[in-house]
Amino acid sequence: MSISVDESIKKENPESTQERGRKKARQPTFPINPLLLNRWSPRSMTGEEMDDDTIMSLFEAARWAPSSYNNQPWRFIYAKRNSPYWNRLFDLAAEPNKVWAKNAALIVVVVSNKHFDINGKYSITHQYDAGAAWENLALEASARGLVAHGMQGFDYERARADLGIPDSFDVMAMIAIGKRGPKENLPTNLQEKEVPNGRKPLREIVMEGHFMEK
């Protein structure tokens, strides 16, 4: 005898979700691809450079994300470490993020076109679409054993000005990408956070038929 999805969600053990996310290996409530489960956002990187083929493979993964009307609103502005553009992007980061992002091989600023190419109308899903492209990039990086750490801790207005981003694009996020390093590369306070975190249980995020505050 099978139970309903609602009943199975209610049977979730809170100890298996967010509360113990930093203590034990992640455990899904229902079976999923391990690539999804094992993707997380480390901060420690080695400071090594990354070859162009690897860099472009990450953007290639992002390129194949779905989007409304196939508008593909995402754009990626990047700088490689030890390149003439590095300081321009790195200096946009908030000071707490510079502490660890200084060892990245690549800094990326993600922007998104607010309008459809086909008719110039506003796209209400452009941010949603750009998020799908970022997830593709993050999964490709994880599959290659690389760090891809997204962040909002940077100067958005300065990014728009310094990088020449037009008003028709929203500045979305910054990503630090690099080769994984030992946690000892980080300050002590960040070493404690260098573990995969948990997630809210399904019963808090899944609702059948109508919205419910949980």
N, C-alpha and C positions, 0 to 999 in steps of 0.2 A: 504494500500500500504506500503510495507516494504522498508527500505533503506539499502544500502550496508553497510558492515562492515566498509569500508573506510569512508563513509559518517558519520556513527555514531561516529567513532573515532574523526572526525573533529569537531563534535558537542560538544565534551568534554568542560566543563567549567574549565579553568585553576584554578579558585578559589576552585574547588573541589579536586584538586590534591596536588602537592607538596607545593604550596605557602601557603596554610592554614593548612598544616599538623599538625603543633604544636598548633593550636588555637582551632580546633573543632574536634569532633569525626571523625574518618576515614569514608569515603564514597566511595564505589567502583563505577566505571562507569557502570559495568555490574554485575549482581548477582554472588556471589561466596560464598563458605562455610565460615561462620563466624570465624571458627578456623583459617583460613588463614589470614583474615582481622585483627583479634584481636591479632595475634602474634606480639610482638615487643621485644625490648631489654632493659628492665630496668637495672639499676645499683644497686639500693638499695636492700640489703638483710639483714636478721636478725642476721646472725652469728650462727644460730642453725645448729646442725648436721643433716644429712639425713640418714634414715635407708637404709640398703643394698638392700632390695627388691625394693624400689623406684629407687635407683641408677641403678640397673640392668634392671628395666623396661625401663629406658631411653635408655640404650644401646641396649635393645631388639628391640625398635622401630627403632633405627639406623640400626640394623642388617638386616631389611627387605627392605632396599632401593634397587632400581634397579641399575644394573651396566652392562657394556659391557661384554658379554660372562659370565655373572654372576661371574665375577672375585672377586668382593667384596674386593677392594683394601684398604679400610679404616681400620685403627687400632686406638684404643683409649687408651692412657696412662693416668691414673687418680691418684689423691691423695685426700683422705678425710681429712677434717680439723681435727686437733688433732691426726693425724696419723704420723708415722715415716717418711712418704714420703711427707708430706705437704710442708715443707720448700723447698725441692728439686724442686718442680714444681712452687710454689708461687714465689720464688726468681727469676724465669725466667721473670716474668712480668715487664713491664716498670713501672717506678715510678708513673706516672699519673694513671695507672690502679691499682696499689697496693692500692691506696687510697680507692677505693670502693670494689675491689675484695677480700680484707682482710676479708670481712664478708660472703664470699661464703662458701657453705658446701662442694663443690667439685671443683677442678681445673682439667681440661682435656687438654691434648695436642693431636691434631689430626694429624696423619701421613698417607701417602698413598703410596702403593706399585706401583712403576713405570712400572712394567712388569707383563705380564700375567703369571699366575701359569702354564697354560697348555703347553706353548712353550717358555717361557722366553723372548718373544718379547716385545718391548716397547709398552705401552698402551697410546695412545694419549688422551684418555678420563679419565684417572685415577683420575685427579683432579675434573673433572665434576662429576664423580661417588661418590667421597668422599664428595663433596658438597651436593649430594642428601641424603647421610647418616646423615650429620649434620642437614639438614632441617627436616628429620624425628625426630631426637632427639629434636630439638627445638620445633616442633609442639607438641610432646608428653609432653614436659615440660610445654608448654603453656596450654595444656588441663588440666594439673594437678595444674595449678595456680602457677607454679614455674618460677623462672628466669633462662634463659639460654642465656648468653650474649657472643657472639663470638667476638674475637679480634685478631688483628695482632700485637698489641703492646707488644711484648716480644722478648727475645733474641733467634733467630732461631739457630744460630750456637752453642750457649751454650746448648740449648735444645738437639741438636743432640749429643753433647759430654756427657752431664750429664746424659741423659736418655738412652744412648747406642743405638741410632737409626742408623741403617746401611745406607750406601750410596744408596742402592737400594730403599729407601723410601724417599719421600719428606716430609719435615715438613710443615704442612699446616696452622694450626691456633691453638689458645688457646680458651677454653671456661670456663667461670665462671658460676657455677650453684648453686642455693640456694633457700631458702624460701623468698618470697617477703617481703620487709620491707618498712616502710614509707620513703618518700623522705627526711624527716628531718634527717635521718641517714647520708645523704650525705653533703659534703661541699656546701656552698651557690651557687657556680658557677655550680655545677652539679645538684642541685635541679631544676634549670631553664631548664635543658635538660631532666628531668625525665617525659617526655610525649611521646606518640607515634608520630613518624614523618611521613611525607607524602611520596609520590612516584611520579616519573615522569609520565606524562600522556601517555596513550597508543600511541598517535600520534608520540611520540618521540622514541618509542622502537619497534613498529610493522611496518613492511614494506611488502607489497605484491609484489612478483615477483622479486625484486632486491633490493640491498642496496641503501639507500638514506641518505645522511647527513642531519640531522635536527637540 
